[in-house]
Amino acid sequence: MIAQLQRTWRENLQHLVCNAKQTLFISSPFVTQNGVDFVKSNLKKQFKNEGELIFLTNLSPSNILQGSNSPDPFISLKSEVNNLKLWHLPKLHAKVYISDKNKSIVTSGNLTNGGLYSNFEYGIQINDSAESAKIYDDINNYCQLGSKLDFNTLQSLSEIAKGIAKKREKVQSEVSKEINELLFSAQDELVKDRLQKGATHNVFAKTILYVLYKYPQGLSTEDIHLEVKEIHPDLCDNSVDRIIEGKSFGKKWKHAVRTAQQHLKKNSQIVLNEGIWRVK
């Protein structure tokens, strides 16, 4: 009846969207073009022509200013889905996806690139029509608290958003250097704090175990590198090489990953067989 969803929850969402026949309800405060493209690519042609897509979001000025939401993705969605009902509700925080009132997903993930692909999201899928119908009724009531947006309003918001983007770009160019210096300083402090809790290879060792448990079929070293870099971009600096007697021996962070792999292997926690690492 209930399935737990982790980082790969988009696969469940893909299946839910693809199998929608009559009604698809999406509640996502933040929405980007990547998220809308994900929905469009998984909706069947018949649904685009005959189905009903109810979309609840938060197109408040602050979200548009921050770039966390924009009217343009919804304009592109409207061009492909005949029966799109778009609702705006300030203070919306619920992330809910419901297909035909039969199956539903309640998650932390927004319909954004981060929510779908890179963030550590978590949620549940309810495969019970009675419970999904109750969730639909509850979240649909939120729509009635908001305002329904027509195409003309979207177009007006789009023009305003473009003006905001131009102003923001000008302001950012004037202060970006100072801001970047402060951001780098903050990042350095965060890295220092993390490394006080253990050497880099110790952090990587925990990460390797995490990803190998997630992929029981095993991963190559190259795949482990990709997973580690995605989880710890701040610790995986490709600009820093490991130098011994003036010679470069590859990226320093990859050497730390290798050290972590050997440590785990020595302690019989992981094994290497034909180029594939697995949890023992």
Residue, then its C-alpha position, 0 to 999 in steps of 0.5 A: m500500500i505504501a512505498q518509501l521513496q528516496r533519491t530516485w523517486r523521479e522513477n516513481l513519478q515518471h511511472l505515475v505521470c505516464n499512467a495518468k489517463q483522466t486526471l493528474f494533480i501536481s502541487s509543487p511550490f517551486v517549478t523550473q523548465n526542467g521539471v515541466d519538461f519532465v512532465k511533458s515528456n512522460l505524458k501520453k498524447q491522449f492525455k495531453n489532448e483529453g486529460e485534465l492537468i491541475f497544477l497548484t504552485n506558488l508564483s509569488p513575486s519573491n519566488i520569481l525574484q529568486g528564480s525558484n519559479s517562473p511563468d514561462p514553464f507553465i506557458s510551455l506546458k499550456s502549449e501542449v496540454n489542452n486542459l491545464k488548470l493552473w492555481h497560485l497559492p502563496k505560502l504553498h509548501a506541499k509537494v504532492y502528485i496524484s494520478d487519477k485519484n488512484k495513486s499518489i506521491v507525497t514527497s519533499g521534492n519540488l518539480t525542479n532539477g534539484g528535486l528530481y535529480s540531485n537533492f536528497e529527497y524523501g517521501i512515500q507513494i500511496n498505492d491505495s485509491a481510497e487514501s489517494a482520493k482523500i489526499y486529492d480532496d485535501i490538496n484540491n481544497y488548497c486550490q480554492l484558497g488560491s487564485k486560478l491563473d489564465f493565459n493572459t495573466l501568465q503572459s503578463l507575469s512573464e513580461i514582468a519576470k523578464g524585467i526582473a531578470k534584467k534588473r537582477e542581472k545588472v545588480q548581480s554583475e555589480v556585486s557578484k565579485e564581493i558576494n562570491e568571495l563571501l560565499f567561498s569563505a562560507q564554503d571553506e568554513l563548512v568544509k573545515d567543519r566537516l573535516q574536523k569530524g574525520a579525514t576526507h577519506n573517512v567521509f568518502a568511506k561512509t559515502i561509498l558504503y551508502v551508494l553501494y547499498k543503494y546499488p546492490q548490483g555494484l558500481s565501477t570505480e568511475d561510477i563511484h566517482l560520479e556518485v561521490k562527486e554528486i554528493h560532495p561537490d565541495l570536497c571534489d575539486n578537479s582543480v587540485d592534483r595530487i603532486i609527488e616529487g613534482k609529478s601529477f598523479g591525478k585528482k587529489w579527491k579521487h586519490a582519497v576515494r581510492t584510499a577509502q575503497q582500499h580501507l573498506k576492502k581491507n576491513s572486509q566491508i566491500v569487495l572488488n570482482e571483475g572491476i565492480w565494487r559491492v558491499k560484502 
